[in-house]
Amino acid sequence: MRKGRLELFNNKQRRAYYNTIIDLEDWLLPVIYCRGKINLNLRPFTPEEEEKYWEHIGNQYVFPLPEYGFVGRDLEILNMEKALLKHNILLLKGMGGTGKTTLLNYLREWWQKTNWATHIFYFGYDRKA
């Protein structure tokens, strides 16, 4: 068990459903029995820790940019956003090669940057689980 915990500490990345890589933390929740007051406040980040933390958060939702750029879909994006405000699910269908995946890749990046959505999940049949 000790060796497994050490490996989890050294390498936090694990493969989850749909071939997604996630970072797992090995947390221990202590139980404290005490008669007096205990200060469990965390110390502030050091500048190096804070930089590393924000860099990690910034790299968490980086999606591939379109190979040839992406222009001219503003009206479609507006219509999709209006539809998503009414119903929180989106089905995008069309002929192969019309740019559905490119549009969704662009929207994932854009919606995360603008805080329109907190978390974006993409399930495509073009990738293996």
Kinemage of the C-alpha trace (Angstrom):
@kinemage 1
@onewidth
@group {chain A} dominant
@subgroup {mainchain}
@vectorlist {calphas} color= white
{ca met a 1} P 0.000 0.000 0.000
{ca arg a 2} L 2.863 2.356 0.803
{ca lys a 3} L 4.411 1.782 -2.636
{ca gly a 4} L 1.069 2.471 -4.326
{ca arg a 5} L 0.639 5.739 -2.418
{ca leu a 6} L 4.182 6.790 -3.326
{ca glu a 7} L 3.465 6.082 -7.005
{ca leu a 8} L 0.238 8.099 -6.822
{ca phe a 9} L 2.182 10.950 -5.203
{ca asn a 10} L 4.892 10.850 -7.897
{ca asn a 11} L 2.537 10.425 -10.857
{ca lys a 12} L -0.954 11.868 -10.359
{ca gln a 13} L -2.198 11.193 -13.905
{ca arg a 14} L -4.688 8.365 -14.323
{ca arg a 15} L -6.770 7.233 -17.276
{ca ala a 16} L -10.523 7.617 -16.717
{ca tyr a 17} L -13.617 6.943 -18.825
{ca tyr a 18} L -13.564 7.915 -22.498
{ca asn a 19} L -9.757 7.784 -22.516
{ca thr a 20} L -9.584 11.023 -20.501
{ca ile a 21} L -6.480 11.697 -18.412
{ca ile a 22} L -7.214 13.154 -14.967
{ca asp a 23} L -5.018 14.139 -12.016
{ca leu a 24} L -5.785 12.244 -8.815
{ca glu a 25} L -4.713 13.569 -5.443
{ca asp a 26} L -3.962 11.261 -2.537
{ca trp a 27} L -5.752 12.998 0.311
{ca leu a 28} L -5.732 11.985 3.943
{ca leu a 29} L -8.483 13.410 6.120
{ca pro a 30} L -7.257 13.416 9.706
{ca val a 31} L -9.617 13.130 12.630
{ca ile a 32} L -8.517 15.310 15.523
{ca tyr a 33} L -9.730 14.955 19.079
{ca cys a 34} L -8.703 17.924 21.179
{ca arg a 35} L -9.936 19.901 24.139
{ca gly a 36} L -8.562 23.254 23.029
{ca lys a 37} L -8.731 25.356 19.890
{ca ile a 38} L -6.850 24.208 16.825
{ca asn a 39} L -5.894 26.431 13.914
{ca leu a 40} L -6.360 24.452 10.693
{ca asn a 41} L -5.948 27.452 8.400
{ca leu a 42} L -3.744 26.859 5.409
{ca arg a 43} L -0.712 29.006 4.860
{ca pro a 44} L -0.691 31.320 1.834
{ca phe a 45} L 0.965 30.161 -1.377
{ca thr a 46} L 4.575 31.050 -1.932
{ca pro a 47} L 5.038 33.009 -5.197
{ca glu a 48} L 6.412 29.861 -6.872
{ca glu a 49} L 3.480 27.730 -5.677
{ca glu a 50} L 0.948 30.323 -6.796
{ca glu a 51} L 2.515 30.566 -10.257
{ca lys a 52} L 2.557 26.775 -10.588
{ca tyr a 53} L -1.083 26.546 -9.431
{ca trp a 54} L -2.383 29.128 -11.911
{ca glu a 55} L -0.305 27.607 -14.703
{ca his a 56} L -1.886 24.222 -13.947
{ca ile a 57} L -5.397 25.729 -13.960
{ca gly a 58} L -4.681 27.536 -17.236
{ca asn a 59} L -3.477 24.359 -18.930
{ca gln a 60} L -6.411 22.285 -17.742
{ca tyr a 61} L -8.766 23.182 -20.589
{ca val a 62} L -6.534 23.739 -23.586
{ca phe a 63} L -8.165 22.448 -26.741
{ca pro a 64} L -6.663 22.079 -30.222
{ca leu a 65} L -7.004 25.144 -32.419
{ca pro a 66} L -8.425 24.739 -35.939
{ca glu a 67} L -5.777 23.851 -38.487
{ca tyr a 68} L -6.773 26.567 -40.972
{ca gly a 69} L -8.267 29.206 -38.681
{ca phe a 70} L -11.930 29.728 -37.954
{ca val a 71} L -14.114 32.581 -39.249
{ca gly a 72} L -17.687 33.261 -40.288
{ca arg a 73} L -19.824 31.270 -37.848
{ca asp a 74} L -20.982 34.069 -35.530
{ca leu a 75} L -24.683 33.706 -36.391
{ca glu a 76} L -24.609 29.937 -35.873
{ca ile a 77} L -22.799 30.388 -32.539
{ca leu a 78} L -25.391 32.933 -31.390
{ca asn a 79} L -28.229 30.551 -32.327
{ca met a 80} L -26.554 27.681 -30.460
{ca glu a 81} L -26.023 29.814 -27.350
{ca lys a 82} L -29.675 30.903 -27.395
{ca ala a 83} L -30.784 27.273 -27.750
{ca leu a 84} L -28.498 26.182 -24.910
{ca leu a 85} L -29.974 28.829 -22.622
{ca lys a 86} L -33.380 27.152 -23.084
{ca his a 87} L -32.155 23.522 -22.955
{ca asn a 88} L -28.778 22.496 -21.581
{ca ile a 89} L -27.987 19.962 -24.297
{ca leu a 90} L -26.792 20.417 -27.855
{ca leu a 91} L -26.978 17.941 -30.717
{ca leu a 92} L -24.988 19.014 -33.732
{ca lys a 93} L -25.415 16.929 -36.861
{ca gly a 94} L -24.470 17.244 -40.491
{ca met a 95} L -22.619 15.662 -43.392
{ca gly a 96} L -19.042 14.514 -42.871
{ca gly a 97} L -16.418 17.194 -43.438
{ca thr a 98} L -18.717 20.190 -42.920
{ca gly a 99} L -16.829 21.435 -39.842
{ca lys a 100} L -18.879 20.152 -36.902
{ca thr a 101} L -15.841 19.024 -34.891
{ca thr a 102} L -13.912 22.182 -35.762
{ca leu a 103} L -16.842 24.307 -34.621
{ca leu a 104} L -17.133 22.395 -31.335
{ca asn a 105} L -13.386 22.629 -30.683
{ca tyr a 106} L -13.580 26.378 -31.222
{ca leu a 107} L -16.627 26.695 -28.967
{ca arg a 108} L -15.031 24.692 -26.157
{ca glu a 109} L -12.097 27.089 -26.079
{ca trp a 110} L -14.244 30.210 -26.512
{ca trp a 111} L -16.858 29.309 -23.892
{ca gln a 112} L -14.163 28.497 -21.317
{ca lys a 113} L -12.297 31.757 -22.009
{ca thr a 114} L -15.451 33.870 -21.727
{ca asn a 115} L -16.804 31.930 -18.708
{ca trp a 116} L -19.975 31.110 -20.619
{ca ala a 117} L -19.585 27.540 -19.350
{ca thr a 118} L -17.511 26.246 -16.464
{ca his a 119} L -16.854 22.738 -17.751
{ca ile a 120} L -17.198 21.469 -21.305
{ca phe a 121} L -17.564 17.780 -22.108
{ca tyr a 122} L -17.280 16.519 -25.671
{ca phe a 123} L -18.373 13.028 -26.636
{ca gly a 124} L -17.656 12.325 -30.281
{ca tyr a 125} L -17.929 9.105 -32.195
{ca asp a 126} L -14.730 10.003 -34.010
{ca arg a 127} L -12.578 8.954 -31.018
{ca lys a 128} L -12.222 5.616 -29.262
{ca ala a 129} L -13.052 5.250 -25.579
